[in-house]
């Protein structure tokens, strides 16, 4: 899969320890995805972070999806049921 244009996503060792952030700001992709995962609506996120744009949220989700496909992610429940004895 080719990664879509994610020009809002930046990684700088001087900002949030190099974690993927939105446009060099101290807002990580993980923060945005976590808020969405807990049911926060995009509109509420944009109210809380008025310097973000709807496209930033879309790109955060796209980046997270791309990263998940590239990793060997195992869910916590998978680890519990598939532990070696």
N, C-alpha and C positions, 0 to 999 in steps of 0.2 A: 504494500500500500504506500502511496506517495502522500506525505504529510501536506495538508492544505496550507495556504499562506497564513501563518500565525505570527504576524508582525507585532502583535500586542504582547506576545510572551517574550520576556527577556530573562537572562540569567547572568548575574554579575556577582562575583565573590564578595564584593563590598556591600551588597544589598541582600539582606535576609539570608546570609550565609551561602549565597549562590543558588538558592531554591528558585524554581520558576516563578516569576512575578509578572504582574501586569504593568507594562510600559515603564519598567524601572522603578515603580513605586513600591512601597513597603506593604503591598497587598499580594499575597501568594495565590497561585492557582489553587493550592490546597484549601485556603480560606474560602475562596469563592465556591469551589465544589462542595466543601463541607457545609456551607450555608444552604446551598441548594438541596443537598442530601437531607437536611433536617426540615425541609419544607418551606424554607424562605423563598419568597417570590422574587423574581428579578427586579421588580419595581421597588421592593423594600430594600434590596441590596443597593440599588442605585441611590436611594434616599440616604442610606447609611454611609455610602461612599460616593458623594456627589461628583467627584472627579473621575469616576469610572463611566464608561459608556456601555450600552447594550452589547455592542460588538466585543468588548472586553470579556463579558460573561460568556458569550458564545465561543470565543476562542479559548477561554479557560476550560470549558467542557470538551472542546475538540482536542486540546492538548492532553487532557487527562485520559480521554478515550484512546488516543494514539499511544500514550505511554503505557496504558494497561495492555494493549495488544502486543507491545514489544517486550513486556516483562513475563516472567514465569510466575505470575501472581497466583497465590493459593489463598483461598478464603480461610478465616480462622476456623470455621466449622469443618473444612476439609482437613485441616491439620489435626483436629481432635479425632476425627474418624479414621484417619489414615496414618496414625503414628506407628512406628515400628515398635514391636514389643521385645 
